[in-house]
Amino acid sequence: MKKAADEYNRIASVAEKAGMQQGLHNEGFELSKVDGRRTYDLLFDLLDPKLVKFQFQMSTITAGLAGADYFLKYPGRFFSMHLQDVDMRGEGRHPQVALGQGNIDWVKTFTAAKVGGVKNYFVEQTWELTQLSVAYLKHLNV
């Protein structure tokens, strides 16, 4: 992990010199664990906060990652969110649903996102769910 993070910091330094911000998305290997600790959490310790910002995938709540918790734990480390809501009831696969119809507390999430530094929000769902989600967001006061 340390070797990969050092290389990513070097890449991010080159990107910064070119006027770009390096980002990391959390829906792949970051969900794994190293010595009992989630890889995603290790990356916050190993990646330079000035060089690497994070994008948060809201559907990773199915793996135990809650956006609001991360935004508050790592202030200023995020630049964007991919918005999905998830129905966490029941066993097995947890389906995506329109925002406001699942288990994510959106007022808490958007309030915490301000602390986390989030500037960009992307609804990332099917067209049908996106339409319902955008309607929900238009009436959400945060």
C-alpha positions as CSV (number, residue, x, y, z in Angstrom):
1,M,0.0,0.0,0.0
2,K,2.8,2.4,0.9
3,K,4.6,1.9,-2.3
4,A,1.4,2.4,-4.4
5,A,0.5,5.5,-2.4
6,D,4.0,7.0,-2.9
7,E,3.7,6.4,-6.6
8,Y,0.2,8.0,-6.7
9,N,1.5,11.0,-4.7
10,R,4.3,11.4,-7.4
11,I,1.7,11.2,-10.2
12,A,-0.5,13.8,-8.3
13,S,2.5,16.1,-8.0
14,V,3.0,16.1,-11.7
15,A,-0.7,16.6,-12.3
16,E,-0.6,19.6,-9.9
17,K,2.2,21.2,-11.8
18,A,0.1,20.9,-14.9
19,G,-2.8,22.7,-13.1
20,M,-4.9,19.5,-12.5
21,Q,-6.3,18.0,-9.3
22,Q,-5.8,14.3,-8.9
23,G,-8.7,12.3,-7.5
24,L,-9.5,8.9,-6.2
25,H,-12.8,7.1,-6.5
26,N,-14.0,4.5,-3.9
27,E,-15.6,1.5,-5.5
28,G,-12.9,-1.0,-6.2
29,F,-9.9,-2.2,-4.3
30,E,-10.4,0.5,-1.7
31,L,-13.2,-1.7,-0.2
32,S,-10.6,-4.4,0.6
33,K,-8.7,-4.7,3.9
34,V,-5.1,-4.7,4.8
35,D,-4.1,-6.1,8.2
36,G,-7.8,-5.7,9.3
37,R,-8.0,-2.1,8.2
38,R,-10.1,-0.9,5.2
39,T,-7.8,0.1,2.3
40,Y,-9.8,3.2,1.8
41,D,-9.0,4.4,5.3
42,L,-5.3,3.7,4.8
43,L,-5.3,5.8,1.7
44,F,-6.3,8.9,3.7
45,D,-3.2,8.4,5.8
46,L,-0.9,7.7,2.9
47,L,-2.0,10.1,0.2
48,D,-1.0,13.8,0.4
49,P,-4.1,15.9,1.2
50,K,-2.9,18.8,-0.9
51,L,-2.3,16.6,-3.9
52,V,-5.1,13.9,-3.9
53,K,-8.8,14.6,-3.3
54,F,-11.5,11.9,-3.1
55,Q,-14.7,11.3,-4.8
56,F,-17.3,9.5,-2.7
57,Q,-19.6,6.8,-4.2
58,M,-22.7,6.9,-2.1
59,S,-23.7,3.3,-3.0
60,T,-20.7,2.0,-1.1
61,I,-23.0,2.2,1.9
62,T,-23.7,-1.5,1.0
63,A,-20.1,-2.2,2.0
64,G,-20.4,-0.2,5.3
65,L,-19.1,3.2,4.0
66,A,-21.4,6.1,4.9
67,G,-20.6,9.3,3.1
68,A,-21.5,11.6,6.0
69,D,-19.1,9.8,8.3
70,Y,-16.2,10.1,5.9
71,F,-16.9,13.8,5.2
72,L,-16.7,14.6,8.9
73,K,-13.7,12.4,9.6
74,Y,-11.7,13.8,6.7
75,P,-12.6,17.5,6.3
76,G,-11.5,19.1,3.1
77,R,-10.4,15.8,1.5
78,F,-13.3,15.5,-1.0
79,F,-14.2,17.2,-4.2
80,S,-17.3,15.3,-5.5
81,M,-20.0,12.7,-4.8
82,H,-21.8,10.2,-7.0
83,L,-25.4,10.1,-5.7
84,Q,-27.4,6.9,-5.4
85,D,-29.7,5.8,-2.7
86,V,-30.0,2.2,-1.6
87,D,-32.7,0.1,0.0
88,M,-30.8,-1.6,2.8
89,R,-33.7,-3.6,4.1
90,G,-33.6,-7.3,4.0
91,E,-30.8,-9.8,3.2
92,G,-28.8,-10.2,0.1
93,R,-28.4,-7.7,-2.7
94,H,-29.5,-4.1,-1.8
95,P,-31.1,-2.4,-4.8
96,Q,-30.5,1.2,-5.8
97,V,-33.6,3.4,-5.5
98,A,-34.4,7.0,-6.2
99,L,-32.9,9.5,-3.7
100,G,-35.1,9.9,-0.7
101,Q,-36.5,6.4,-1.1
102,G,-33.7,4.5,0.5
103,N,-31.7,4.5,3.7
104,I,-29.3,7.4,3.2
105,D,-30.0,10.4,5.3
106,W,-29.6,13.1,2.7
107,V,-29.8,16.2,5.0
108,K,-27.1,14.7,7.2
109,T,-25.0,13.8,4.1
110,F,-25.2,17.1,2.3
111,T,-24.5,19.0,5.6
112,A,-21.4,16.8,6.2
113,A,-20.4,17.2,2.5
114,K,-19.8,20.9,3.1
115,V,-17.3,20.0,5.8
116,G,-15.8,17.4,3.5
117,G,-15.1,19.9,0.8
118,V,-17.5,18.5,-1.8
119,K,-18.1,20.9,-4.7
120,N,-19.6,18.6,-7.3
121,Y,-22.6,16.3,-7.1
122,F,-23.5,13.8,-9.8
123,V,-26.7,11.8,-9.8
124,E,-25.5,8.4,-11.1
125,Q,-28.5,6.1,-11.7
126,T,-30.8,4.9,-14.4
127,W,-32.7,7.5,-16.3
128,E,-35.9,6.6,-14.5
129,L,-34.3,6.8,-11.0
130,T,-32.4,10.0,-12.0
131,Q,-35.7,11.8,-12.9
132,L,-37.2,10.8,-9.5
133,S,-33.9,11.7,-7.7
134,V,-33.7,15.2,-9.3
135,A,-37.3,15.8,-8.3
136,Y,-36.4,14.9,-4.8
137,L,-33.3,17.1,-4.8
138,K,-35.3,20.1,-6.0
139,H,-37.3,20.1,-2.8
140,L,-34.5,19.2,-0.4
141,N,-33.5,22.0,1.9
142,V,-30.0,21.8,3.2
